[in-house]
Amino acid sequence: MLCSLLHYCRGEHGFEAFGAGRRNNKNLRKGVWEESKKLWKIGFPSILARVTTFGMFIVTQAFIGHIGQLELATYALIQVIVVRFSNVVLLGMSSATETLWVEIGAGRQKMISYVNICSYYVVGVPSEILLGYVAKMEVKGIWIGMIIGVATQTFVLPT
C-alpha cells in the first residue's frame, strides 16, 4: 500500500515531500481512496461472513433458550467448543498454506512435491483406510485420516 501511495505522490522531478504542493495532496487523497476501495473489496465479504455467522449462533441460541435451561447450556457449551476447535484448525491450515507458497516462491517445487506426495499417499490414505474401514469409524475416520495427512504436511514443511 505504501508503494502505491508513493506512486501517487511522485512529482515530475522525483519524489517530493507529502505536503510539498497542492497537486501532491490531491494525488495522496486519490491514492488513499483507491487503496481503501481495494481493501474494502477484499475485506467486506470476510466481515459480512463473520457477522452473519455470529448472528446465526445468537439467533439459534435465543430460540433454544425458549425450550429450556439445560438445552441452552448444552448448546452454548457445544457451540463454543466446536467454534474454538474449528478456528484453531482453520488457522493451522492457513499457516500450512502460507508455508507452502513461501517454499514454492523460493524455488523448492521439487521438495514440496515430494512432501505432498508422501504426506498424502504414504500417511494420509493409509490412515483413512485404517480409521474408516478397519476401525469401522466410516466417514469420520476418513476425515480424521485426511486431517492426519495435512497435519503431517504442515509439520514436515520447513518454516
N, C-alpha and C positions, 0 to 999 in steps of 0.2 A: 504494500500500500504506500509506503514511504517513497519508493521509486516512482510510482505513478504520480504522487504529489509533486515530487521534484521535477518530473517531466512537465507538469503543468506550470510550474514556477520558473522554468528556464527562460531566460531572456534571449535576445538576439545575439549578444556577445558573451555567452556563457551563463553560468548560474549567478543569479543576483540574490540579495537578501530577500526574505519573505516579505518584508514591509517596504521594499525599496521603491515601489511605484504603484500607482492605481491599477495599471494593467495586470500586474502580478497578483494583486489582491483578488481581482476578478477571476484570474486563472486558478488561484488557490481555491476559491469558493467553488468554482466549477469542478475542480479535481476532487475536492472533498465530497461534493454532491454525487459525482459519478461513482466514486468508491463506496459511498454509503448505499447507493442503489444496488450495487453489486453484492454488498454484504447482506442487505435485506433480501435480495433474490435467493441467496443461498440459505440464510438463517431462518427466514419466516416459515418455510414448511416444517422445519425441525421444532420451532417454537409452537406452531399450531398442533403438531402431533403430540407434543408433551402436554399441552394444556388440555386437549381432548381426552387423552389417556387418563390424566389426573381427574378430569370431570367425570369420566365413566366410573372410576373407582368410587368417587364420592357419591354419585347418584345410586350406584348399586348398594353401597353401604347404608345409605339413607333408607332404601326400600327394605333391606334385610333387617334394619333396626326396628321396623314395624312388626316383624314376625316374632322376635324375642331377643332377650339379652344374651342368651347362650349362643344363638345363631350369629348375632352381631359380633360377639367376641371371637367366635371361631373364624368368621370371615376376615375380620381385621388381622388376626394372627397369621392366617394362611396368606392373605394378600401381602402383608409386609414381608414375610419370608420369601414368597415367590418373586416379588418385585426386587428385593435386595439381591437374591441369587441371580436372577436374570440380568440385572445391571452389571454384576461382577463378571458374569460370563461374557456379556457383550463387550465390556471394557477389555477383557483379556483377548477376545477375538480381534478387536480393533488394534490393539498393540501388536498382535501377531502379524496382521496385515501390514501395519506400518513397517515392521522389521523386514517383511518380505519385499516391499517396494524399495526400501533403502538398499537391500542386498542386490536387487536387480539393477538399480541405478548405479551401483558400484561395479557392475560388470561381472557379477558372480552368478550368472544364469545357470551354468553347468552344476555348480554346487547346490543351488536352490532346487533344480530339477531332481537331483538325487535325494535330497532331503524330503521333497514332496512325495516321490515315488515310494521311498522306504516308509515314511510315516503313514501313508495311506494303505499301501498294499501289504507291507510286512507287519505293521502294528494294527492299523485301523480295521481292515477287513477281517483278519482272524479274530480280533476281539468282538466284532459284530457277530460273526458266526458262533463263537463260543457263548456269548451272552444271549444272543437272540434265539438260537436253536438248541444248543446243548444245555444251557441253564434254563431254558424254557421261559425266558423273560419277554419273548416275542418282540414287538416294536420298541418297547422301552430298552431292551438290550441292544438292538441295532443302533438306536440313537446314542446310547452310552458308548458303544464302540466307536461311533463317528467322533464323538467328543474326545475319546481317548486318542484317536489318530490326530486330531487337530491340536490337542494338548502336547502330544509328542513333537509335532512340528514346531510348536511355539517354544518348547524347551530346548530343542536341538539347534534351532537357528541362532546364530550369534547375534548379539545386540551391538 
